[in-house]
Amino acid sequence: MAVKRGDMVRAIREKLENSLEAQASDTRFPAYLFNSKGEIVDVKGDYALVKFGKVPTPNVWLRLDQLEEFK
């Protein structure tokens, strides 16, 4: 998936839950990662910094293959 700043995305549950990143942290992911629009803030290599929702939530770095366009 080719992404750029400003694109709206959401996380893909199956790819995030079974990832190396999930094994290194708490696997109880909040629902907003999968159900709400996230905006690409920055892209570095294989990772994108994503800002989710309008409520205060932390920005999160996710691998590009763990993201899909929010429709």
DSSP file (Angstrom, degrees, kcal/mol; ACC not computed):
  #  RESIDUE AA STRUCTURE BP1 BP2  ACC     N-H-->O    O-->H-N    N-H-->O    O-->H-N    TCO  KAPPA ALPHA  PHI   PSI    X-CA   Y-CA   Z-CA
    1    1 A M              0   0    0      0, 0.0     2,-0.6     0, 0.0    66,-0.1   0.000 360.0 360.0 360.0 120.9    0.0    0.0    0.0
    2    2 A A        +     0   0    0      2,-0.0     2,-0.3     0, 0.0     0, 0.0  -0.760 360.0 177.2 -85.4 122.7    1.5    3.3   -1.0
    3    3 A V        -     0   0    0     -2,-0.6     2,-0.3     4,-0.0    61,-0.0  -0.864  13.4-176.1-126.0 159.6    0.7    6.0    1.6
    4    4 A K    >   -     0   0    0     -2,-0.3     3,-2.0    38,-0.0    36,-0.3  -0.931  45.5 -64.8-144.1 168.3    1.6    9.6    2.1
    5    5 A R  T 3  S+     0   0    0     -2,-0.3    36,-0.2     1,-0.2     3,-0.1  -0.258 119.4  27.5 -54.9 139.3    0.9   12.2    4.8
    6    6 A G  T 3  S+     0   0    0     34,-2.8    -1,-0.2     1,-0.3    35,-0.1   0.215  84.3 134.9  92.6 -14.9   -2.7   13.0    5.2
    7    7 A D    <   -     0   0    0     -3,-2.0    33,-2.5    33,-0.1     2,-0.5  -0.383  54.3-127.7 -65.6 146.6   -4.0    9.6    4.0
    8    8 A M  E     +A   39   0A   0     31,-0.2    62,-2.1    62,-0.1     2,-0.3  -0.865  41.9 156.3-100.5 127.0   -6.8    8.1    6.2
    9    9 A V  E     -AB  38  69A   0     29,-3.3    29,-2.7    -2,-0.5     2,-0.3  -0.817  28.3-152.5-138.7 173.1   -6.2    4.6    7.3
   10   10 A R  E     - B   0  68A   0     58,-2.0    58,-2.2    -2,-0.3    24,-0.2  -0.959  33.4 -97.0-144.5 161.9   -7.1    2.0   10.0
   11   11 A A  E     - B   0  67A   0     22,-2.9     2,-0.7    -2,-0.3    56,-0.2  -0.492  28.1-126.5 -80.3 149.1   -5.2   -1.0   11.3
   12   12 A I     >  -     0   0    0     54,-2.7     4,-2.1    -2,-0.2     3,-0.4  -0.874  17.6-150.8 -95.5 112.8   -5.8   -4.5   10.0
   13   13 A R  H  > S+     0   0    0     -2,-0.7     4,-2.9     1,-0.2     5,-0.3   0.882  90.7  51.4 -53.4 -48.9   -6.5   -6.6   13.1
   14   14 A E  H  > S+     0   0    0      1,-0.2     4,-1.0     2,-0.2    -1,-0.2   0.864 113.9  43.8 -61.3 -38.4   -5.2  -10.0   11.8
   15   15 A K  H  4 S+     0   0    0     -3,-0.4    -1,-0.2     2,-0.2    -2,-0.2   0.824 117.2  44.9 -78.6 -31.4   -1.9   -8.5   10.8
   16   16 A L  H >< S+     0   0    0     -4,-2.1     3,-1.4     1,-0.2     6,-0.4   0.911 110.2  52.5 -78.3 -43.1   -1.4   -6.5   13.9
   17   17 A E  H 3< S+     0   0    0     -4,-2.9    -2,-0.2     1,-0.3    -1,-0.2   0.806 114.2  42.8 -64.7 -30.1   -2.4   -9.2   16.4
   18   18 A N  T 3< S+     0   0    0     -4,-1.0    -1,-0.3    -5,-0.3    -2,-0.1   0.172  95.0 112.5-100.9  17.4    0.1  -11.7   15.0
   19   19 A S  S <> S-     0   0    0     -3,-1.4     4,-1.4     1,-0.1     5,-0.1  -0.425  77.7-117.5 -92.9 164.2    3.0   -9.4   14.5
   20   20 A L  H  > S+     0   0    0      1,-0.2     4,-1.0     2,-0.2    -1,-0.1   0.864 116.5  58.2 -61.5 -38.0    6.4   -9.1   16.2
   21   21 A E  H  4 S+     0   0    0      1,-0.2     3,-0.4     2,-0.2     4,-0.3   0.876 103.2  52.3 -61.3 -38.3    5.4   -5.7   17.5
   22   22 A A  H >4 S+     0   0    0     -6,-0.4     3,-1.1     1,-0.2    -1,-0.2   0.862 105.5  54.5 -67.0 -35.6    2.3   -7.2   19.3
   23   23 A Q  H 3< S+     0   0    0     -4,-1.4    -1,-0.2     1,-0.2    -2,-0.2   0.749 105.9  53.7 -68.9 -22.5    4.5   -9.8   21.0
   24   24 A A  T 3< S+     0   0    0     -4,-1.0     2,-0.2    -3,-0.4    -1,-0.2   0.432 117.1  26.8 -92.6  -0.1    6.7   -7.0   22.4
   25   25 A S  S <  S-     0   0    0     -3,-1.1     2,-0.3    -4,-0.3     0, 0.0  -0.811 106.6 -49.8-146.1-175.3    3.9   -5.1   24.0
   26   26 A D        -     0   0    0     -2,-0.2    -2,-0.1     1,-0.1    -3,-0.1  -0.477  42.5-154.6 -64.2 125.5    0.4   -5.4   25.5
   27   27 A T        +     0   0    0     -2,-0.3     2,-1.6     1,-0.1    -1,-0.1   0.420  68.8 100.4 -87.4   2.5   -1.7   -7.3   23.0
   28   28 A R        -     0   0    0      0, 0.0    -1,-0.1     0, 0.0    -2,-0.1  -0.634  63.0-168.1 -87.2  82.6   -5.0   -5.8   24.3
   29   29 A F        -     0   0    0     -2,-1.6     2,-0.1     1,-0.1    -2,-0.1  -0.478  22.7-111.2 -75.0 139.1   -5.3   -3.3   21.4
   30   30 A P    >   -     0   0    0      0, 0.0     3,-1.5     0, 0.0     4,-0.4  -0.403  22.7-121.5 -68.9 147.7   -7.9   -0.5   21.8
   31   31 A A  T >> S+     0   0    0      1,-0.3     4,-1.8     2,-0.2     3,-1.4   0.772 104.5  73.2 -61.2 -28.2  -10.9   -0.8   19.4
   32   32 A Y  H 3> S+     0   0    0      1,-0.3     4,-1.6     2,-0.2    -1,-0.3   0.779  85.3  66.4 -63.0 -24.1  -10.2    2.7   17.9
   33   33 A L  H <4 S+     0   0    0     -3,-1.5   -22,-2.9     1,-0.2    -1,-0.3   0.848 115.8  27.2 -60.6 -32.7   -7.1    1.2   16.0
   34   34 A F  H <4 S+     0   0    0     -3,-1.4    -2,-0.2    -4,-0.4    -1,-0.2   0.646 127.9  40.3-104.6 -19.4   -9.5   -0.9   13.9
   35   35 A N  H  < S+     0   0    0     -4,-1.8     2,-0.3     2,-0.1    -3,-0.2   0.601 103.4  60.2-111.8 -14.6  -12.8    1.1   13.9
   36   36 A S  S  < S-     0   0    0     -4,-1.6     2,-0.2    -5,-0.3   -27,-0.0  -0.759  85.7 -92.8-118.5 164.1  -11.8    4.8   13.5
   37   37 A K        -     0   0    0     -2,-0.3    16,-2.1   -27,-0.1     2,-0.4  -0.518  36.4-165.7 -73.2 134.3  -10.0    6.9   11.0
   38   38 A G  E     -AC   9  52A   0    -29,-2.7   -29,-3.3    -2,-0.2     2,-0.5  -0.969  10.9-140.9-118.8 140.2   -6.4    7.4   11.5
   39   39 A E  E     -AC   8  51A   0     12,-3.1    12,-2.6    -2,-0.4     2,-0.4  -0.858  18.5-121.9-103.0 131.4   -4.4   10.1    9.7
   40   40 A I  E     + C   0  50A   0    -33,-2.5   -34,-2.8    -2,-0.5    10,-0.2  -0.578  33.1 174.0 -68.8 121.1   -0.8    9.4    8.4
   41   41 A V  E     -     0   0A   0      8,-3.5     2,-0.3    -2,-0.4    -1,-0.2   0.776  63.9  -4.3 -98.0 -35.5    1.4   12.0   10.1
   42   42 A D  E     - C   0  49A   0      7,-1.1     7,-2.9   -38,-0.1     2,-0.4  -0.986  56.6-149.0-156.5 154.3    4.8   10.8    8.9
   43   43 A V  E     + C   0  48A   0     -2,-0.3     2,-0.4     5,-0.2     5,-0.2  -0.998  15.8 172.9-131.7 128.9    6.3    7.9    7.0
   44   44 A K  E >   - C   0  47A   0      3,-2.6     3,-2.0    -2,-0.4     2,-0.2  -0.933  61.8 -54.4-137.0 112.3    9.8    6.4    7.6
   45   45 A G  T 3  S-     0   0    0     -2,-0.4    19,-0.0     1,-0.3     0, 0.0  -0.408 122.6 -11.6  62.3-123.6   10.9    3.3    5.8
   46   46 A D  T 3  S+     0   0    0     -2,-0.2    18,-2.8    -3,-0.1     2,-0.3   0.297 123.9  80.3 -91.7   8.2    8.3    0.5    6.4
   47   47 A Y  E <   -CD  44  63A   0     -3,-2.0    -3,-2.6    16,-0.3     2,-0.4  -0.870  56.4-160.7-122.8 150.6    6.5    2.4    9.2
   48   48 A A  E     -CD  43  62A   0     14,-2.8    14,-2.4    -2,-0.3     2,-0.6  -0.988  19.1-133.5-127.4 138.5    3.9    5.2    9.4
   49   49 A L  E     -CD  42  61A   0     -7,-2.9    -8,-3.5    -2,-0.4    -7,-1.1  -0.822  31.3-164.0 -88.7 121.9    3.1    7.4   12.3
   50   50 A V  E     -CD  40  60A   0     10,-2.9    10,-2.2    -2,-0.6     2,-0.6  -0.921  16.0-156.8-118.8 132.8   -0.7    7.4   12.7
   51   51 A K  E     -C   39   0A   0    -12,-2.6   -12,-3.1    -2,-0.4     2,-0.4  -0.937  21.3-153.6-105.3 119.5   -2.9    9.8   14.6
   52   52 A F  E     -C   38   0A   0     -2,-0.6     5,-0.3     6,-0.3   -14,-0.2  -0.780  38.7 -29.1-102.2 137.6   -6.2    8.3   15.5
   53   53 A G        -     0   0    0    -16,-2.1     4,-0.2    -2,-0.4   -14,-0.1   0.293  69.8 -84.1  63.4 179.2   -9.5   10.0   16.2
   54   54 A K  S    S+     0   0    0      2,-0.1    -1,-0.2    -3,-0.0    -2,-0.0   0.551 102.2  83.8-100.9 -13.5  -10.6   13.3   17.5
   55   55 A V  S    S-     0   0    0      1,-0.1     2,-0.7     0, 0.0    -3,-0.1  -0.551 102.3 -82.7 -85.1 157.6  -10.3   12.3   21.2
   56   56 A P        +     0   0    0      0, 0.0    -1,-0.1     0, 0.0    -2,-0.1  -0.465  68.7 148.7 -67.1 107.7   -6.9   12.4   22.9
   57   57 A T        -     0   0    0     -2,-0.7    -5,-0.1    -5,-0.3     2,-0.1  -0.965  49.7 -98.9-133.7 151.9   -5.2    9.2   22.0
   58   58 A P        -     0   0    0      0, 0.0    -6,-0.3     0, 0.0     2,-0.1  -0.418  35.9-114.8 -71.5 146.3   -1.4    8.6   21.5
   59   59 A N        -     0   0    0     -8,-0.1     2,-0.4    -2,-0.1    -8,-0.2  -0.491  36.9-156.4 -71.0 151.5    0.0    8.5   18.0
   60   60 A V  E     -D   50   0A   0    -10,-2.2   -10,-2.9    -2,-0.1     2,-0.5  -0.992  16.0-131.3-138.7 140.6    1.4    5.1   17.1
   61   61 A W  E     +D   49   0A   0     -2,-0.4     2,-0.3   -12,-0.2   -12,-0.2  -0.808  33.9 175.7 -88.2 126.6    3.9    3.8   14.6
   62   62 A L  E     -D   48   0A   0    -14,-2.4   -14,-2.8    -2,-0.5     2,-0.1  -0.963  35.1-104.2-129.8 148.4    2.6    0.9   12.6
   63   63 A R  E >   -D   47   0A   0     -2,-0.3     3,-1.9   -16,-0.2   -16,-0.3  -0.427  32.2-120.7 -66.7 146.1    4.1   -1.1    9.7
   64   64 A L  G >  S+     0   0    0    -18,-2.8     3,-1.5     1,-0.3    -1,-0.1   0.837 112.6  58.3 -58.6 -35.4    2.7   -0.2    6.3
   65   65 A D  G 3  S+     0   0    0    -19,-0.3    -1,-0.3     1,-0.3   -50,-0.1   0.584  98.6  61.5 -74.2  -6.9    1.4   -3.7    5.7
   66   66 A Q  G <  S+     0   0    0     -3,-1.9   -54,-2.7   -51,-0.1     2,-0.3   0.343  97.0  77.6 -94.7   4.7   -0.6   -3.5    8.9
   67   67 A L  E <   -B   11   0A   0     -3,-1.5     2,-0.3   -56,-0.2   -56,-0.2  -0.840  54.1-176.4-117.5 150.9   -2.7   -0.6    7.5
   68   68 A E  E     -B   10   0A   0    -58,-2.2   -58,-2.0    -2,-0.3     2,-0.1  -0.971  40.2 -87.3-138.9 157.1   -5.5   -0.3    5.0
   69   69 A E  E     -B    9   0A   0     -2,-0.3     2,-0.6   -60,-0.2   -60,-0.3  -0.378  42.0-123.2 -62.1 136.4   -7.4    2.6    3.5
   70   70 A F              0   0    0    -62,-2.1   -62,-0.1   -32,-0.2    -1,-0.1  -0.741 360.0 360.0 -83.5 122.5  -10.3    3.8    5.6
   71   71 A K              0   0    0     -2,-0.6    -1,-0.1    -3,-0.0    -2,-0.0   0.392 360.0 360.0-107.5 360.0  -13.4    3.7    3.5
